[in-house]
Amino acid sequence: MDQPFVTTAWLAENINDPNLVVVDGSWHMPTASRNAQAEYLDGHIPGAVFFDIDGIADPTTDLPHMLPAPADFERAVGALGISETMTIVVYDEVGLQSAPRVWWTFRTFGAKNVYILEGGGPKWRAERRPIEAGLVRRERVDFDAEFDPDAVTHFDAVAETSRTRSAQIVDARPAPRFHAEVPEPRPGLKGGHIPNSLNVPVGLLSEDGILKSPEELRTIFADRGVDLTKPIVTSCGSGITAVTLALALEQAGAKNVAVYDGSWTEWGAHPDAEIES
């Protein structure tokens, strides 16, 4: 499989494969009044383990769900019973919200056979496929991480990119946030966007939890001024939908895409950050 997605039918056929692990990567904004882990315990795809995006993260920073150190990632996912050689299928209970972030995290740490469940939990449930409740415990295994530094970028590099325009910066937030027309959902953040960045709201990229076709995505990016042949840095509110944007860019044909992990949560609070609205 050379595509990042698997179908619900494929997963149903292969769910008992001992080398396959299903991962519930659900996450919700603090303002959503939803508890992803509690929802997981109430019901999830059979055999799925829960990947805590906020827990499997860098504990040394106040920024939310930043990538952990490779050794910390190895310990956390090894305890979930996941090795880098397994086939990993990630889903979320929105459809296509946080699963791409978990998919990207596994890929960034060297897992090769990582996929996103197309349509996610909502599609699985709509098809009346089985659901089980409670915590799934798998036997601990070793995960041998091989970190890809090209997958992620940070504040200083993004600031330099903004000044020199050495790459395109593409922001996945809704247009009213990009233009500082509404407050940021996280308190204490300034409104606006990184200078010289483009806006492609993530809501344009999928329908009913399914990513649009490569042809449709190419049209969307062209209409927004994105050149797929040039390097791209993606950003969003806190590094979640920036990955969905990166996924869509790759599906549209972009070859050089990095995710700004701190995204606007870092930029909008940083004392040295320049801001446009």
N, C-alpha and C positions, 0 to 999 in steps of 0.2 A: 504494500500500500504506500503510494507516494503522495497521497493527499493527507492533510491534517485532520480530516473528519472520518468518522465511521458512523454508519446508520444504526438506528435502534434495532433493525432486523439483524444486522451483522452482530451486534452485541448480544442479542438474545440467543443467537446460534453458538456463540463462542464464550459465553459467560462462565462456563464450567471449565475452561482451559486452565490448568494449574499454573501456567506461566502468564496468565492475564490477571491484572488487578484493576478494579474499578475505583475511581476516586471522586468523591463528592467535594468539589472545590467551591461550593457556594459561599458567597460573601455579600453583605448588604451595607449600603451607606448608613452611618449612625442615625440619619434622619428617616430611615425607612421603617423603623419600628418593627424590624424582623430580626430574629435570632437564628442564624444559619445553623449553628450546632444543635440547638433545640429542635429545629425542624428536621435535621438529619436523624436525631434520635427517635422522633415520631414516625419517620418513614423514609426509606431510601432504597435505591436499586440494590437487590440482593448481593451481599458480599462486599459492598462498597465501604471503604474507609473514609474518614473525614480528614481533609487537609485544611488546617486552620491557617488561613492566609496571614492573619495578624499574629499568630503564635509562632509559625515557622518563618521567622523574620529576624532582622538585626536587632538585638536587644540593647545595643549601645547608642541608639539614636532615638530621638523623640518623634522622628518622621514615621508615619504608619507603613507597615508591611514592606519595608525595604529588604532587598535580598540579604539573606544571612551569609556568614562565612561558609565556605565549602564544607569544613569539618562539622559545623553546626547542622547544615542541611543533611549531611550523611547520617548523623545520629538521629535526627528527627524522622526522616523518611524510612531509615532502616528499622526504626521502632514501629513504623506502620506496616512493616512487612513488604517493603518495596525495594527492589534492586534495580540498577541501571540496565540490566539485561531483559527485564520483563516487558511485556506489552502493557502499556498504561493507558487507560481510557478515562478521561476527565469529563465531568459534566457539572452543571450548576442548575439550580432550581428557578432561574429566570429564563434560561434558554441559551443565551450567549452573552453573559455579563462578566463573570469572574473566571470561568473555566479557561479562557485563553491565557489569563495570567498564570494559572497553575501549569498549564501545558508549556508555556514559555519558560517558567522557572525550572521545570524538569529538563527541558532541552538545554537551557543555559548551563545546567550542571552535568550535562553529558549523556542523559538518557536519549536513546535513538528512536525507540518505538513508542512514541507518545502521540495520542490522538484525542480529539475532542468529540464528544457525542453530539451529533447533529440534532439540533432541537432540544437537547438537554433533558432534564427531568420533566418539564411540561409535556414534551412529545411522548416520552416513555409512559407517563401517566395517562395521557389522552388515548393512547393505544391499549390501555387497560393491561399493561404488562405488570408482572409481580413487583410488589413492594414489601420490604421487611422493616421492622422497627428494632431499636436497640443498637448498642455499640458493637461493631465488628472488631475483633482482635485477631490479628494474623501473627504468625511466628516472626520474631525479629530476624532480619537478614542484613547483609552488608550492602551498602550502596557506595560505589567507588566513583566519586565526583570528579569530573574533568571540566573545570570552569571555562566558559567562553567569554573572554573580556570584550569581544566585539559586539556582543548582544546588548550591552547596557552602557549608558553614559551618565555623567554626573555634572554637578553645577558648574564647575570651572570650565569644563569642556563645552558645555552648552552656551555659557556666556561668550566664550571665544567664537563659537559657531555663529551666534547671533551678531557679533560685531563684524566678522569677516564674511559671513554668508557662504562659508565653505560647505555647508549642507543646508538642506531645507528643514525647517522646524515646523512640524504639523501638529496641531492641537486638536484633541478629540472632544473637548468640552462643548456643550451647547453654545450657540452663537451669543445669547444674552450674557453668559458668563465671560466669554472671550472678549466681548466689548464692554465689560463692566457695567452692563445695564441692570443687572440684578446682583445681590450679594452672593458671595461664595458660601456654600453650605457649611464649610468648616470655619468656626469663629476665628477672628484675628487675621484673616488673610486679606490682602488688598485685592481689588478687582483689576481686570485687564489681562494682558497677554505678553509673552516674551517678544521683544522687538524683532521685526522681520519674520514673524511666524505666520503660517497659514492656518485656516480653520476648516476642518472637515469633521463636523459633529458625528459622533459614533452612531447616532440613531439613523443616519443615512445609509449605513452599511449592511444592515440586516433587516429581515422581515420575519416575524413570528419565530424569532430565535434562530434563524438560519441565515448564514452569510449570503449575500447576493452573488450572482455569477461573476466570474472574472471580467466579462465584457461590460456588465453593468458597473462594476467597481472602477474599471478604467475610465468610463465616461464620467463618473462622479469625481474622480481625482483630476481629470483633465479640466472639468468645469470649475474646480477650485484652485486651479493653477499649479498643481503638483506635477513635477516632471519625474516620472518613474525611473528614468535612466540616471538620475543623480542621487548622491547620498541623502538619506533622510533620517531625522531624529523625531521620534514621536513623543508627545507629552499629553497629559490630561490633568485630572484633579490630584490623584495620588498614585498613579502608576498602574491602575487597573485597566481602564479602557484604552490607555495608550498601547497596550498589548493587542487588544482587538483591532485597533487601527493598524498596528504593525502587521498583524496576521492578514488583514485585508490588502494591505500594500503588497505583501509577498504574493498573495493569490492573484493580484493584478499584474504582477511581473517585476516588481521592484526587487533589486538584488542586494542593496546595501542599506539596511534599516537597523537602527539602534533605538532602544527605549530609554528615555530619561526617567530614571527610577524615582527620583524625588518629585518630579513634575511640579504642578502649581503649588502643592502644599509646601514644598521647599522654596520655590521661586517667589511666591507671593508673600512670604514672611522673611525673606533674606534681606539683610540691610544693604547689601551691595548690588541687589538686582535692579536693573532698569526695567521699567514697565511702560507699555503702551496700552491705550484703550481704544 
